[in-house]
Amino acid sequence: MRAIAALAFALVAAPATAQDKPAVPAEKVEAAVKAAFPNPAPEWQARLHPDETMKACSAHDNAPPPALAEAIQARERAKIEYPADGQFMGDWRRGERLAQSGYGMRFTDYPPRNPNGGNCYACHQLTKQELSYGTIGPSLLGYGRIKEFSPEAVKAAYEKIANPHATLPCSLMPRFGSNKILTIEQVKDLVALLMDKDSPVNN
């Protein structure tokens, strides 16, 4: 739903050119959003309105100028919540199940009946066994081996999953940790899927 709100904002913020139609007036966008979601549950209300980062990314077509990109990166890095035990890897088996699951964050998933999933295969290749995967994001096949299983890469993977804007401002990847889509333990399980030597990602 944040994507819908961000798209709506982009329609308002996008500058018009001689070949383009004028930007849609803000009041029309707001009316369209309200008509599409007339009675959202209270916990969904905030998702109808893009936050500061989404507004900035939409206004600049996901290519903010350097100073703004730095501001986004700093703001989003400050939102990352790290594991209390200092351990960034969980269980890759649970991580694989999360990568396969697209459950959560939809109206049909309310009230929640299952844990949210990461739906990672929608955008990434991860294992040789999975033949159906998206290509919006880069292939992550062999990710741990490529990174030589280094502790620095493990932490970087955690930060990327928790809040990708802290690494790449205006990333298309969801802020799984900072937006509470996944728990800290779930993020750790996905890191293990990427970085564990025994994970199918690395075999």
C-alpha positions in Angstrom: 0.0 0.0 0.0 3.0 2.3 0.6 3.8 1.8 -3.1 0.3 3.1 -4.0 0.8 6.1 -1.8 4.2 6.7 -3.3 2.9 6.5 -6.8 0.1 8.9 -6.0 2.7 11.4 -4.6 4.8 10.9 -7.7 1.9 11.9 -9.9 1.6 15.1 -8.0 5.3 15.9 -7.7 6.3 15.0 -11.3 7.1 18.0 -13.4 5.2 18.4 -16.6 6.9 18.8 -19.9 5.7 19.9 -23.3 4.9 16.3 -24.2 3.4 15.3 -20.9 0.0 16.0 -19.4 0.1 18.3 -16.4 0.7 16.7 -13.0 -2.5 15.5 -11.3 -3.7 18.0 -8.7 -3.0 16.9 -5.1 -6.7 16.9 -4.1 -7.6 14.5 -6.9 -4.9 12.1 -5.8 -6.1 12.3 -2.2 -9.7 11.7 -3.3 -8.6 8.7 -5.4 -6.7 7.1 -2.4 -9.6 7.7 -0.1 -12.0 6.1 -2.6 -9.8 3.1 -3.0 -9.5 2.6 0.7 -12.7 4.0 2.3 -12.5 2.3 5.7 -9.0 1.2 6.5 -8.3 -0.3 9.9 -6.4 2.1 12.2 -3.2 0.3 11.8 -3.4 0.7 8.0 -3.9 4.4 8.1 -0.3 5.4 8.1 0.4 3.2 5.1 -1.8 5.4 3.0 0.7 8.3 3.4 4.3 8.1 2.2 6.9 9.0 4.8 9.7 11.5 4.4 11.9 9.1 2.5 9.2 7.9 0.2 8.2 11.5 -0.6 11.8 12.5 -1.4 12.4 9.4 -3.6 9.1 9.9 -5.5 9.8 13.5 -6.1 13.2 12.7 -7.6 12.3 9.6 -9.5 14.4 7.5 -7.1 17.5 9.5 -8.1 17.9 12.1 -5.4 20.7 14.7 -5.6 23.8 13.8 -3.6 23.0 15.9 -0.5 19.5 14.6 -0.2 20.8 11.0 -0.8 23.2 11.4 2.1 20.4 12.7 4.3 18.1 9.8 3.4 21.0 7.3 4.0 21.8 8.8 7.4 18.1 9.0 8.5 17.4 5.4 7.5 20.6 4.0 9.0 19.6 5.5 12.3 16.4 3.5 12.2 18.1 0.1 12.0 17.6 -2.0 15.1 20.4 -4.4 15.8 20.2 -7.8 17.6 20.8 -7.5 21.3 23.1 -10.5 21.3 25.3 -9.1 18.5 24.6 -12.2 16.4 23.5 -11.4 12.8 22.8 -15.0 11.6 20.0 -17.3 12.5 18.8 -20.5 10.8 19.0 -20.7 7.0 16.2 -23.3 6.9 13.8 -20.8 8.4 15.3 -18.2 6.1 14.5 -20.3 3.1 10.9 -20.7 4.2 10.7 -16.9 4.7 12.1 -16.4 1.2 9.4 -18.6 -0.3 6.5 -16.9 1.7 4.7 -13.9 0.3 2.3 -13.8 3.2 1.6 -10.5 5.0 0.8 -6.8 4.6 -2.3 -7.4 2.4 -5.9 -6.7 3.3 -6.6 -10.5 2.8 -4.0 -11.2 5.5 -5.8 -9.1 8.1 -6.2 -10.1 10.9 -2.8 -11.9 10.7 -3.0 -15.7 10.8 0.6 -16.4 9.9 4.0 -14.7 10.3 4.9 -12.3 7.5 7.2 -13.7 4.8 10.0 -12.0 2.9 8.9 -13.1 -0.6 12.5 -12.8 -1.7 12.2 -15.0 -4.8 9.8 -12.4 -6.2 12.9 -10.2 -7.0 16.0 -12.4 -6.6 17.5 -15.7 -7.7 18.7 -17.4 -4.6 19.2 -21.2 -5.1 19.7 -23.5 -8.0 16.7 -25.6 -6.8 14.2 -22.7 -7.3 13.4 -22.3 -11.0 10.8 -19.5 -10.6 12.3 -16.2 -9.4 12.2 -12.5 -10.2 14.8 -10.4 -11.8 14.0 -6.9 -10.3 16.9 -7.4 -7.9 20.3 -9.0 -8.6 21.0 -12.7 -8.4 22.1 -13.7 -5.0 23.3 -17.2 -6.0 26.5 -18.0 -4.2 26.3 -14.7 -2.2 28.2 -15.9 0.8 31.0 -17.5 -1.2 31.4 -14.3 -3.2 31.7 -12.4 0.0 34.1 -15.0 1.4 31.7 -15.5 4.4 33.3 -12.5 6.1 31.9 -11.1 9.3 31.7 -7.6 7.7 29.6 -9.0 4.9 27.3 -10.8 7.4 26.7 -7.5 9.1 26.2 -5.6 5.8 23.6 -8.2 4.7 21.7 -7.7 7.9 21.7 -3.9 7.4 20.7 -4.3 3.8 17.7 -6.5 4.7 16.7 -4.4 7.7 16.8 -1.1 5.8 18.1 -1.0 2.3 17.9 2.8 2.1 20.8 2.9 4.6 22.9 1.3 1.9 21.3 2.6 -1.3 19.0 5.6 -0.9 15.7 5.1 -2.8 16.3 1.4 -3.1 13.3 -0.6 -4.5 13.7 -3.1 -1.7 11.3 -3.0 1.2 12.6 -1.8 4.6 11.8 -5.2 6.2 13.3 -4.5 9.6 12.7 -0.8 10.1 9.1 -1.0 8.9 8.5 -4.0 11.1 7.6 -6.3 8.2 9.9 -8.9 9.6 11.2 -9.4 13.2 14.9 -9.2 14.1 15.0 -13.0 14.3 13.5 -13.3 10.8 16.0 -10.9 9.4 18.8 -13.0 11.0 17.3 -16.1 9.3 17.4 -14.4 5.9 21.0 -13.4 6.5 21.8 -17.0 7.3 20.2 -18.1 4.0 22.6 -15.7 2.3 25.8 -16.3 4.3 25.7 -19.8 5.9 28.2 -22.2 4.2 25.6 -24.9 4.4 22.8 -22.9 2.8 21.5 -23.9 -0.7 22.4 -20.3 -1.7 26.1 -21.3 -1.4 25.9 -24.9 -2.7 
